[in-house]
Amino acid sequence: MLDALTLDQLRMFVAVADAGSFRLAAARLGRAQSAVSHAVANLETELGTPLFDRSSRRPALTVEGRALLEDSRSLLLRADLLRAKARGMGSGVEIELAVIADTLFPVSSIGEALGRLHAAFPSVGVQLQIGTLGEPVDALLMGTADLAITVGEDLRDPRLEFDSLAPLALVAVVSSMHPLAQMAKAGRVSAGELAEHVQIVLVDPTVRSQGRDYGVLSQRKWRVGSQEAKHEMIRAGIGWGRLPDWLVRDDLEEGRLQRLPAAALGEGGRTVSWSYLARRLDKPLLPAAAFLRSSLHEIMTEKRGLEGKTREFD
């Protein structure tokens, strides 16, 4: 019989497994170490099997513990979802809504959606941040954002829900005064030719993309912390890089930048990724957040209809 099994016991079991020790788990949970040890021991008694091998200095999961860990996580997630749904049933409009968007997503579209939000919910305050790579996901998980706009499928987390918004195009570009520009005008640019020149790349301030590069072809890299800096360095002729086509459209039309038709970076040097609106599964979608989600979908659908399914928008 498992009638005495509690969510608190499961939460402590998962915390010890994640932390690697009872002491660290207790610190993270804000509980006494003895309480954590007692709860896990009671859980083992209730389940009738040892979850940790305590024969060494640090507790190690037993075979049974490893087998039950993911089930425990799933039960806790379901309980959090139930609690969130119950809270949402009786909640009112938010006082403030915190939003973070990937730097690749057009800010003008966010501004249009937030304008509609302000008209519908004038009392709701808004915090808007722009982040790169792993920052939107981390902001959701740390609780500093209610909604996040992410780009691509690489940086996901099972605790989050992702709702597709629109395709975003990245184009490889270089200053029209750069040597690569003349090669581009003559035809395709090879990966080897790109590798000989400085590439301007964004750095991820989080650890989510650690050890991974996205579209990096050159060993000669200049790393920058913002898309604005990347844009300016490319326009200054320092190197080449990939930027959203909504950001460089005027530069291309007015001749300041030249597209690089590199097959290694998509057809004509252009790749398309999807943008997503993300939120935490364990938090209810309150009225202002739900309205903003609906507005973003309407705006991006309208713009896709005007400019084509794989074009980028202002």
N, C-alpha and C positions, 0 to 999 in steps of 0.2 A: 504493500500500500504506500502511495506517495502523498497522502493527505497533508502531511506536515511539511512538505517541500514548499519553500517560499521564494519569491522573486529576489528578496534580499540575499538569500544564500547563493542563488545563481549569479547575482551581480558581483558578489565577493569572489566567487570561484573564477569568473571571467577576469576580474581585476587582478587576481594573483597570477593567473596564466599570462596576462599581458605584461604585468610588471616584472615577473620573474622572482618575486619574493613577497612574503607576507608583510614585511615592514614597508616596502615601497607601495604595495597595494593599500595598506592602511593609511599611509600619508596621502595618497591620491584621493581616497574616499573620505578623508577627514574622520576616520574612525580609529579606535584603539586597536593595536595589533592583536591583542588577546580576543577582541570581539570578532575580528576577521578570521582568526584561527579557529575559534569556537564555531562560527557559522559554517565554515568549510568542513569541519569535522562532522557537524550535524548533517550536512548534506551528504557526505560520504556514508554516514550511517543510514540515512533515509534511502539512498540509492543502493546500498548494499555492496559498494565497491570502492576501492581507494582511487582517488583522482590524482593524487600527487605522491611521488616517491620522496620521502623526507630523510632518506639515509645519508644524503650529502649536505653540504653547507647551503645550497640553494635548492628549493623544491623543484622537482622535474615532473612534468605530466606523465602519468602512466599511460599505457595503451588505451585503457578505458577512459581516462581523462581526455586524451586527444579525440577519441571517438565522440565524446559527449560535449566537447567544447562548442562546436558549431551549432548543435541543437540548443545549447544554452543561450548562445547569442541570438538565435532565431526566436526563442521564447521571449527574451527580453525585448527584442525589437517589436514583436507583436504586442506585448504589454504596453510599450511606449506608444505605439500607434493607437491602441484602445484609449489610453489616457489622453492623448492629444485630440482624438475625435470627441471625447466627452467634454474636454475643455472648450473646444471650438463650438459646441452646440449652444453654450450659454454666453459666449464672448461677444463683446461689442466691437466697435471700430477701433483700430489701433490709434495710439497717440502719435507714434512715429513709425516710419517704415524705412529700414536700412537696405539699400540696394548696392550691389557691386557688379560691375560689368567688365568683361574682358576688353582690353585695349583695342582689339581687332574689330569690335562691334561699333557701328556708327553712333556716336553720341547724339547726333541730331534726332535719330529715331527714338532714343531714350527720352530726350527732351520733349518730343511730341507726346509720348505716352504719359510722361509726368505732368505735362500741361493738362491733359484730359483728367488725370487723377486729381489735380488741384481743383479743377472746376467741379468735380463730383464730390470730393472730400476736402473742402477747404481747411478743415481743422487739423488734418493729418500733416505732421512734419515729415520731411524726407532727408535722409542722409544718402548721398550718392558718392561712391568711390569707383575709381578705375584701377583695375589690377592686371597683372600679366601672368600668363600661364597658370600656375597652381594657386594663385592668390584668391580667385573667386571661390574655389572649392574649400580652401582652408578657412575663409571668412564664414562660410555657412557652418562648417563643422565646429568652429570656435564660438559660434553664436553672435558674431559681430555683424552679421548680415541676415536679413530675412529672405531675400531673393538674390540670385546670382545669374548673370548671363555668361555662359561659357562657350568656348569654340572648340570643336573637334571632339573626338571620342577617347583620347589618350588618358586624360586625367579624370577618371571616374572614381566613385566611392559608393558602395552598396547602401549606405545610409541616406543617400540622396535620390530624389526623383528628377529625371531630366525630360523636359518637354520641348520638342524641336520647334524652332522659330523660323529660320530662313537660312539659305545658303549664303556663304561669304566667300568672295574670291580674293586670293593672294596673287600678286604678280611680281615677278623678278624685275627689278629696275636698277638703273645706274644713271649718273649724271650724263647729260649729252656731251660734256667735255671730257669724259673718261675714255681711255683707250678701248674699253669694251663696247662703247657705244658705236664705234666705227665697225667693229666686228659684227655687231647685232644688225646694223643696216645692210651688211653684205650677205647676211643669211643667219643660219643657226649658230649658236654659241655652244661649244662643247663643255662638258663637265671639267675636262682638263684645263681649258682656257679660264673658266671661272675660278678654279682652284689656285691659279697663279696670282690672283688679286685678292685684296682685303675684302672680307665679307663682314658686314655689320649685322650683329645678332643681338636679340633681346636676351637678358639673363632672367632666370626664375628666382625670385627672392625666397621661395619655399624649397623644400627638399623633394617635392613631388616628381620633378623631372630629372632628378639627380642621376647622372650617368647616361642621359639620353640627349641626343641632338635632333632637332627638327629642321630638315632641309638645309643642314650645314654641309657644304661641299669643300670649303677651303680650310687649310690649316692656319692661314693668316686671318685671325678673327679679331675684330674690335667688339668688345661687349659693352652694351649700354643698358640702362635701367628703365628707359621709357621709349615708347614708340615715337614721341616727338623728337627725342634726341637722335634716334635712328634715322628718321626722315631727314633731319637737317644734315646729318653726316653724309648721307647718300647724295643729297642735293649739293653738298660742298665738294663732291668729287673724291671723297676719301676711299670709298669702296662701293660695293653693290649689296643688294639685299632684297628681301621680299616684304612687300607692304600691301595693305588692303587697297583694292582698286578705287574704293570711294575716297580714299585719302590722297591718291596720286593722280586722279583723273585730270584735274586742272593742270598739273605739272606736265603730264603727257601731252595734253592738247596744246599747251603753250610752248612745248619744246624744251622745257628745263630738264626733263627726265626722258630716258629712252628705255623701252621694254627690252628685256633680254629673252629671246626665243630659245630658251634652253630646254631641250627635251627631258633632261634630268629633273626638271622642276615642273613637270606637267606639260600639256600641249601648249606650245607657244610660251612656255614659262609661266603658265597660269594654272593654279590648282583651286579647287573649291572644297570648302569644309562647311559643315552645318553648325549653326549656333543653336544653343539650348537655353531655356529658362529652367534653372535648378532651384530646388528647395529641399529642406530636411523632411524626411518622412515622419519624424516624431513630433513635428510641430504643425498645428492646424493652419490652414490657409484662411486668414482672416479677411474681412471685407475689402480693405484697401489693397491688400496684396492680390486678392482674386481679381479685382477690377484692373489693376496694373497688368496682370498676366493677360487678361482678355484684350486690353488695349494694345499691348505689344503684338499680339497675334493679328489683330485687325490691321494695324499699321504695316506690319511686314508682309501680310498677304496682299494688301493694296499695292505696295511698292513692287512686289514680285510680279503682279499683274501688269504694272506699267512698264517695267524694264526687263522682263524675262526671267525665267526660273533660275538661271545661273549667272545673273548679273548682280553686281553689288549696288548698294543704294546710298544716297546721301542721308 
